[in-house]
Amino acid sequence: MVLYLDELVKLDYASAQDVLFVEPQDNGGLSFSKINRVFSSIVACIKEREIKNLLIDFSRNTLAVTETEYKSALARLAVGLTGTTIEKLARIATDDQTREKMIERLEAEIRNVIKSPLQVKDFPNRAEAMQWLME
């Protein structure tokens, strides 16, 4: 069931698995304001539906932001998810090793500041991510 759809993202909810799928509608570069808008929509849907699992796939997108901006957006997402019903976040990784190392470092920095029981894991594909989410 599609919970939200705009020119940037589709938020599709699978109620049987209690998973919110986040899929980009535009494979172009995501600016700081676009990333924040997408993340705000994710948090709103999770709060509204009390969703437990989240699968984010921006593997085909590019980032049109600085590292500092991306860290700020990730921190906002982490704060937004704090206190919600979300338990697991699966992320489909990109093929860009430089980007992946940056994201891994930023996620670790944010986890050190924002303490959360949320489990976060990166995967090479949707099938592996879904398997982990269903455990």
PyMOL commands that set and color helices and strands:
alter all, ss='L'
color gray80, all
select helices_A, chain A and resi 32-49+67-81+97-113+126-133
alter helices_A, ss='H'
color red, helices_A
select strands_A, chain A and resi 2-5+9-14+19-24+29-30+53-57+62-63+88-92+119-123
alter strands_A, ss='S'
color yellow, strands_A
deselect
rebuild
show_as cartoon
